[in-house]
């Protein structure tokens, strides 16, 4: 490292300040303020000459973290983005959205606060965009092979970019009206402004990748057409089958899945406010404005609903989590260098609302066919099962409820059933070491094969699947293959 004593000189971890709550609730812009280059260089210098960089193991992409930390410290920004792009197609996405398992594995994190790896990453790519260093990478050879990528989330985009750069003709299909998958319509604007997607798509288009939106593959384009027109297919449609809560009263109006709610809010933030998007009162069809909101689910998606409800002007918000409140510091069950179980406060939690842990909803109660309250009780874990705490029952008024309890796997009906792919015991699409399904020439990447997971895993799987496709088409491949096709860990 350029300064082997940096972690001794700069013992305090620093990250960008968040904009004041009263200001950021008035818009949909990202919540963080500017971070100076000098402060960033001090933070990069905290990266130790640790001998074995466990951050490499913590990152599924195998990002060369100590190298680009060192380059930032030396003010060699252009070299830094080259090292960053060597392993990650979209650092502007991961630098904003990844929960940073690399930082959890940082050696400095054993007895100090970890290096601000994620912040260094996003500053490198933002600097590169500002300087005009992110340009199309045009393939030097065309293979005349055609590949269809179904799904335009991070896995599909990563696979498409890698395959295009290998010289194949790639078409990305997306059933929504815009490219981006959950990046576009699942992630709120205040976590990642969609301009970051748009400028990356311009680069991909210039490289030769074709995009087709509003196409439901399996319906608008049949399986027979896929086989006839393309030499290989990459399935990257995600794990979009959401987990439901089948309790009494579920049929009442006003109870929505998170992914029924968030896309409308994102469209609104993007300026889609014509008659096809706005409701009769001029608001999105599903809105929290002026309502008592309950969010069932304490994870990132629940926090996305929370921040969105605040910006829409909710009267009150309660967020339920069935698990107990995590400890303030790393739990003994998740020792270094594993990702720690601990209490975290997202920007949305700073903005208001009440978080409630160890609670279970047993019934939705309605008035005139619409949800008006919830019957709830506390729970405790015994012998690996949740048990009701007797005498802990209470009712909570609610005008609208959002279910943010995760996803159970890919949607089987339609494309997957028609293709005839096989599934694992967990309900994901089965694949071999090259990410090829049981149907020759059909590959799978991301949550569709792995199960619900992180954006960094999706990009890593997209890159690895691209290498498998390239080898299938050409007999060999020079594309990097960062990971094995293992399943996501049970949570």
N, C-alpha and C positions, 0 to 999 in steps of 0.2 A: 504494500500500500504506500501511497505517496507520503502519508503522515501516519506512521505506525503508532503514534501516541495520541492520535485524534480523539479516541474514545475517552482518554484521560483528560484532555483539554476541554472537551465539550460533553460533559456528562449528562446534560439535560436534553431529552428528546423534544424537538419542536416540530409542530405541524401547523398548517395554515389556520388562521382564525376563521370562525364561521361568522357570516354576516349577522347583525342583530336580528333577533326573532321578529320583532315588529316590522322590520323592513322586508325580510325575505318572504314573509307570509303574504305580501302584497303582489308577488310575482311568482313565476315558475322557473326563474333562473337558478343555476347551481349555487349552492349555499356558501362556498368557500371564497375567501378574499385572496388577493395576490400574495405570493410568497417570494421573497427576494432571492436573487441568485446567490448572494453572499451567504445568507443564512442556509440556503440549500447546500452550498459547498461545505460549510461547517458540519452540517448533518451527514453529508456523504463521507466526510473524513472520519466519522465515528466507526465506519466499517473496519473491523479489525483484520490484522494479518493472522487469522485464526487457524490456519493450517488446513483444517477440514471445514469447508463452508457448508454447513448443514442447510443453509437457505436454498442451495441447489436441490436438495432432497425435498424440501418443503414445497417447492414450486413444481407443479406437473410439467410445465414447459421447459424446465431446466434452464431458466434464465441465468445469464452469466452475471450475476448481481455484483460480486466484488469487482469485476472488471469495469462495469459502467459506473459504479460508485467512484472508483479511482479516476476514471476519465473525467467525470464531472468535477471532482476536486481539482484536477489539473486544468480545468477550463477547456477541455477537448470535446466539445459538445457533438461535433459531427462524427467523431469516432464513437462516441457513446451511443448515438442512435443506430449506427451500423451494428454494433454489438447487440443492442436491444432488439433490432429487427431480425437478427440472425436466428432468434428463437421464438419471437412473438410477432404475429402479423398485425395485431391491433392493441398496442400498449395504451392507446388513449382510452380504450374500453376497460381493460383490466386495471389500469391505474386509477380509475374512478369507481369501479364496481367490485373488484375482487376483494374478499375479506383478508387477503394477505397471509396465507399460510407460511409464506417465506419468512415473514417477520416473527411468527410464532416459533420458527426453527432457528432464528438468529442466535449465534453463539453468545453475543453480547447480552442477549435476553436472559441468560441464566441468572445473572445477578444485577443487571441494569435494565433500563428500558431499551427495547430493541431499536436497531437502526431504522430510520424512516424510509425503508426500501420503496414502498408504494409511492410515496411522494416524489422521490427521486425519479422513479420510472415515468410518472405522468409529466413531470417538468421536462424531462428529456424529449418526449414526443411532442409536447406543446411547443417547445423551443424549435424543434425540427420543422414543424408545420409553419411556424412564423418565419423561419429563415428560407423556406422553399426547398428544403432538402428531401421532402417526401414526394417522390416523382414516380411515374409508372415504370415498372420493370417489364420490359417487353421481351417475350421469348425469342430466342435467336433461331429456333427450329420449330416448325409446325408438324405435328405427328399425323394429322388428318383423323385423329380419333375424337369421337364425340362423347361427352360425359354430361349426364343430367344430375343436378344436385337439387334435391327436394327439401326445401326449408332454408330460410335465409337468416337464421340466428347465427351466433358466433361460430358454431361448429360448421355449418354449411358455408359460411363466408370464408372461413379459414381453408376448408377443403377446396373451395372453388378457386381461391387465389393461388394456392399451391399448384393445382392442376393446370390452371391457365399458364402459369409461369413455366411449367414443364412442357408446354407446347400443345396441349390438348384444347379442343374447342368445348368450352364449358357454358352450359345454360343453367341458371339458378331459377327455380320455380318457387313462387310464394303465393299462398292463397289470399293473403291480405292485400290491401291496395297499395301498400308501401313495403319496401325491403327493410328487413331488420329483425323480424321475429319478435321475441320478447324484449330485445334491446329497444325496439321501436315503440311497442305498445304496452309492454309490461313494466319497464323501468320508467319511473316518473322523470319529467324534465329537470326537476330540481336535483336529481342525482346524476344525470348525464344529459346535457342538452343534445338534441338530435342532430345538430350541425356537425357533430363529430362523426356520426354515421354517414351523413351526406357527403362530406369531403372525401372519406375513405372510399365510398362507392364510386365517386368520380375517378379516383385512381384506378379502381378495378375495371371500370368500363373502358378507360384508356388502354388498359393492358389487354383487353379483348374479351373479358367475361360478359356474357349476355344475361339480362335479367328480365323475367316475365312475371308480372304481378297479377293478382286476381285470377290465378289459375289453381284450381283444386285438383291436384294430381290424383288420379284414380277415378275422377269424374269427368273433368274437362279434357284431361289427357289420360287415356286409358293405359292400363298395364301393357296391353298389346302394342300400343304406339311407342311406349318407352322402349320395349325390347327391339322394336323395328328400327327406331330412329337413333338409338344411342348404343354405344359400345359398352358402357358401364353406367351404373346408377349409384348415387350416394344418398342414402336416407338420412336426413338431418332435421326431422320435423319436431324433435323435442318430446318431452314427457308432458303432454298437454291434457291428459285425463286427470282432472282435479279430484281431490279427496272431498267427499261430501259429508254431511252430518245428518243422517236419517233418523231424526228424533221427532216426537209428536210436534206438529205445527210447522214442519219444514215446508209445507205447501203454501204457506201464507205469502202474500205480496210483501215486498220490502226486504227479502232475504236474498242476497246475491253472492255469487262466487267473486273472489277478488279479481279474477281475470275476465269477469263480466263488467266490472266497475272501472278498473284502471285504464283499459283502452279508450273508453269514452273521455276520461280526464286528459289523457295524452293527446287525443285528437283536438280537444278544446284548447289545450296549451299550444298546439301547433297551428291554431287558427282555423280549424274546421268548424265553422259555426253557422253553416247554412241550414236549411230546413231538414236535410237528411241527418243532421247531427243534433241540432238543438231540439229540445222538447217544447211544449206549448207555452211555457213560461220563459223561453229564451235561454234556459239552462241545459246542460247535458242531460240525456235521458235518465241517467242514474247520477244523482248528486247528493252530497251530504249537507248542502246549504240549509242552515237553520234547523238541523235535525239532531236528535240524540242518537249517536252512533255507537254501535258495539262491533268490535273487530274480534273474531274468534281465531286465534293463531298468533303466537308471539315472535315469529321469525321475521326475516327481511321483507317478505311480501306483506305481512301485517304492518310493518313499519312504513312501507310504501303507501298502504291505504291510510295510515295515520297522517302522514305528511300531506297527502292529497286532500283528506277531509278537512284538515286545518285551513288549507288554501281555498277551499270552497266555502268556508265560513260555517263549519259545524257548530251547533250549540254546545255540545259536549261529546267527548270520545272516551270510551273505555276499551282497553285491549286486554283480552283474556289469554292466558297461557296455562295449559293443564299441568305443565312441569313446575317444580318448585323454583323459587327465585335462585339463580346461580350465585355462587360466592363472589365477593368483590375481587379476589385475586385467583390465580390459576388453581383449579381444583386438583386434589391429589390424584383423581382418576384420569387426568390428562397431563402427565408430566412432560417437561421439555424433552424432545422437540416437537411433540404432537400439538395439534391445534387446541388451545386451552378452552375448557368450559369455565366461563366467568361472566359476570354481569357486564353488559355493554349498553351504552347509551348512544343511539343513533341521533342524527340531527333532528329527525321527526319527533323523537322522545323529548328533546329539549323544548319543543314548541308547544307542549301542552298535552293534555289527556292523562288518564290514569291507567297505569299498568297493574294488572291483577294476576297473581300467580297461584298455582295449585287450585284452580277453579274449573268446574265442569258444568256445561249447559245441559240440562236434562229435558227442557221443553221450551218451545216458542209459544207465546200466548198472543192471540190476535183480537182485534176489534174491527168488525165489518170487513173481515177477510184480509186485514193487513196486520203485520206484526206490531205489537204495542209494548211488549215486555218479554223478559226471559226469566225462567225459573232456573236458579243456579245453586250449586253447593260446592263446598270445599272438598278437596280430595287429598289423600296421602298415599304414598307408595308403600306397599307391603308385599314381600315375596315377589317382587317384580310386577305387581299389578296395582292399579289405582283402586282405592277403596274410598267410599263416601265417608266424610267426617260427620257423624250424626249430630244433628242440631245446628248444622252450619248453613241451612237453607236460607236463601234470600231471593227477592225479586228485584229486577233492574229494568226500568223503563227504557224502551228503544223504539225509535222511529224507523231505523234502517240497520241492517246487520250485514257485515261482510265476512265471508268464510275464507280464511287465509291459512289453510291447514296443509298445504303442499299438494303434491301430485303423486299419483299411483303408477304412472307409466304412460306409454304411448297409446294413442287411439288405435284400436285394432281394426274396427270396421272400415271397409273401403280399401284403401291402398294396400295396407299390410296383409289383409286377408286375401285380396285378389292376387298379390304377388306370391303368396304361399310361403312366406318366411316362417321359420320356427321361433319359438319364444323360450326364454329361460324360466326357471321356477319362480322368479320374481316378476315375471310378466314383461321383461324387456326383450328386444329383438336379439336373438342369439347371433354370435359372430365368432370367426376364428381369429388366429393370430394376426392376420392381415386385415382385420375388420370386415371380412367378407361374410355375408349371411349364408344361410343354407341354400340360397338361390344363386347359382353362378353368375358373376358379373354384377351382383347387387351388394353394395357395402352399406355399413351403418356407422354413424359417428354421433357423439354427443349424448344427450339425455335419452334419446330413443333407444340406444343400446346400453347405456351405462346406468340409467335411472337418474332421478333428479339430483343435480350436482351443481358445481360452481362454474362460472364463466371461464375460468382458467383451464379447467378440465375440458370444457367444450372445445376451446381453441386447440388444446393439445391433441384431442381426439380427432378433430378435423384435419390437422396436419398429419397425424399418423395414418388416418384412413386414406388421405391423398397419396401417401407413399405406397399403400397397399394397392390402390387403384392403378397407379403408375406401373407398378411391378406386374400387375395382371395384364395390362395392355401392352407393355413393352418387353416383358421378360426380366427386367431389372429396373432399378430406380436409384437415383441419386438424391431424392428428396429425403429430408430428415424424418426420423420416426421416433419421437420423443418418449412414447409410452407404450405399454402393453394394454390390451383391451380388457382390463379388469373392471369389475362392477364397482359402483359407488358404495362406500361403507354404509351400513345401516345406522340410522341416527336415532 
